[in-house]
Amino acid sequence: MTLDADIAVVGAGPAGCALAIRLTQLGWRVLLLERSSQPRRQSGQSLTPGVRLQLAQLGLDGMLRLCGARPAPRSRVRWQGVEAEDRLIPQDPPLLIDRGRFDGLLRGAAAGVGVRLLCPAVLIDRHPTPEGWILAIGDAAGERRVSVATLVDATGRAGLLARARTACGPATLALYADWQGPAFPDLPCIDTGPEHWAWGLPREDGLFSTLVFIDPDATPRRAGLEAFLRRLLAASPLLGDFAAATPVGPVRAVDATAYRADAVSGPGWIAVGDAAMALDPLSSSGVQKAIRTALAAAIVLNTRLRRPEAAALADRFYADDVRDGAEQHQRWTDGFFAAARQSVASPSDDAPSGRGTFWHRRSGRMAALPAAPPTPHSAVLYPDQPLTLAPTARLATTSCLVGDFVEERVALHHPALGRPVAWLAGVELAPLMSALPAVTNRRALIADWSITLGPQRAASLVGWLTGHDILQAACAER
Ligand SMILES: Cc1cc2nc3c(=O)[nH]c(=O)nc-3n(C[C@H](O)[C@H](O)[C@H](O)COP(=O)(O)OP(=O)(O)OC[C@H]3O[C@@H](n4cnc5c(N)ncnc54)[C@H](O)[C@@H]3O)c2cc1C
């Protein structure tokens, strides 16, 4: 028996589902294979608010409500200082979710838009052909064959095609468990210890999920896991009373090392989500990043298949996008860990072993990365102060997402920008920048650009350019 499809996606986690949905919306016939009949039982997780926008982009506006997502504006953190502090994010706070339910709804949504979901199903065999792949798939209906143009690796950390990886941080193990007990905090908590950091999340069902991140070489044998975890948690004044708590189910250990695949695409294949890069869980943005790679990969595949002459451009765009995302995140985590190390471990703990090893391994690695773009600022410039284009700013062709395709566009390059920028808030920059007079001033520029953009957009564009030092004082003593 054969199946008909253009693209086969292996793995129905957030990345695989998001990619399958988007490709179907773009008119492709997609087969989505998932080996587990039920989404993995996972402890409580937190989502960054950007996921809301991504789901809206996929036409799944109501999904977070259906999933019972709860905003968590307040959290208790003991990270950089000795004292715990309550942190408030009143606008766009993180969302607490049941990951099993979230993944299950995404799978349902994929099937709902017309993705052919085979679950449970396994990829038994794959043969590359000049047109793509011939796959042998096993599911409840037996073994079936399908020929597809593209095979997508969305298998998460398991990895199917993108197996060679470079670590973006030290090897890290997560120990996790759900607890029942009389005294747990009713808000998410983050705490640090000499050899770990820990995360506690209250769940809707009254249980408390804990995740503790350690060096793998500090882990005891499986039989000792619960006692080990209990000891670490009990040392935290923030996370509650673990003497009186009982774990619900076994304590589990999973790899949580951040990495990036050495190649994220090749002839007839592409990797998305954790198969392409996995972030340090510190930012709780793994799901958002996984969906982001999936949305970009959908456009890359659409370009490859509809405009084969632009395939190399599309692949380059995707490789750069994944690399930049991983580097940006690594810089962020390195900064966080370095700050924590100062307070958690004493300055004399520079030895490669002993107390402070966990923090030692997680700090001081920033030199290995390309320099971070400078932070934008609010430049103090008078309205009539002469302005000129920075000598380091230039316009050059680059690949970008234009609608449903990857295309080349002239974009603005400058050291303060992580990546070249072709559009800003819907405004194409190249025509404006190439028509800039050698010397201008804020008042004149806003007046000039207001004619086509309106005064507000013109003012914010000028503010953005001066804030990034792309337009600077003409006689600048900077
Ligand atoms: C300890 C820990 C805590 C985390 N906490 C958070 C958090 O709070 N918030 C957050 O946003 N992110 C968190 N993350 C990261 C987040 O879980 C991942 O980034 C995200 O799940 C990646 O999505 P994905 O679709 O790429 O992979 P996955 O979610 O791993 O999905 C992969 C899917 O592929 C299937 N699969 C694998 N191999 C095969 C195969 N051969 N055939 C068929 N199917 C296969 C699997 O069954 C699975 O369903 C955490 C990660 C860790 C390790």
The ligand as a Gaussian input file, in Angstrom:
#p B3LYP/6-31G(d) Opt

LIG

0 1
 C       14.483000      19.684000      31.253000
 C       13.915000      20.588000      30.211000
 C       12.969000      21.533000      30.548000
 C       12.438000      22.366000      29.566000
 N       11.519000      23.308000      29.922000
 C       11.020000      24.131000      28.989000
 C       10.051000      25.118000      29.331000
 O        9.642000      25.269000      30.466000
 N        9.589000      25.908000      28.322000
 C       10.018000      25.789000      27.036000
 O        9.564000      26.547000      26.164000
 N       10.901000      24.842000      26.683000
 C       11.408000      24.013000      27.620000
 N       12.306000      23.053000      27.258000
 C       12.672000      22.916000      25.836000
 C       11.525000      22.294000      25.032000
 O       10.998000      21.176000      25.682000
 C       12.020000      21.918000      23.637000
 O       12.765000      22.978000      23.102000
 C       10.854000      21.607000      22.693000
 O       10.100000      20.538000      23.182000
 C       11.387000      21.297000      21.304000
 O       10.330000      20.931000      20.467000
 P       10.564000      19.913000      19.258000
 O        9.272000      19.779000      18.574000
 O       11.753000      20.324000      18.499000
 O       11.005000      18.542000      19.966000
 P       10.198000      17.589000      20.953000
 O        9.236000      18.365000      21.777000
 O       11.234000      16.802000      21.664000
 O        9.362000      16.640000      19.990000
 C        9.983000      15.644000      19.218000
 C        8.933000      14.594000      18.858000
 O        9.523000      13.655000      17.959000
 C        9.134000      12.347000      18.335000
 N       10.162000      11.442000      17.815000
 C       11.465000      11.354000      18.182000
 N       12.094000      10.445000      17.430000
 C       11.184000       9.940000      16.575000
 C       11.235000       8.970000      15.533000
 N       12.368000       8.336000      15.216000
 N       10.106000       8.697000      14.856000
 C        8.947000       9.330000      15.140000
 N        8.831000      10.253000      16.106000
 C        9.944000      10.576000      16.810000
 C        9.066000      12.402000      19.858000
 O        8.237000      11.367000      20.362000
 C        8.451000      13.793000      20.064000
 O        7.056000      13.758000      20.058000
 C       12.859000      22.221000      28.230000
 C       13.805000      21.248000      27.882000
 C       14.341000      20.450000      28.858000
 C       15.368000      19.418000      28.474000

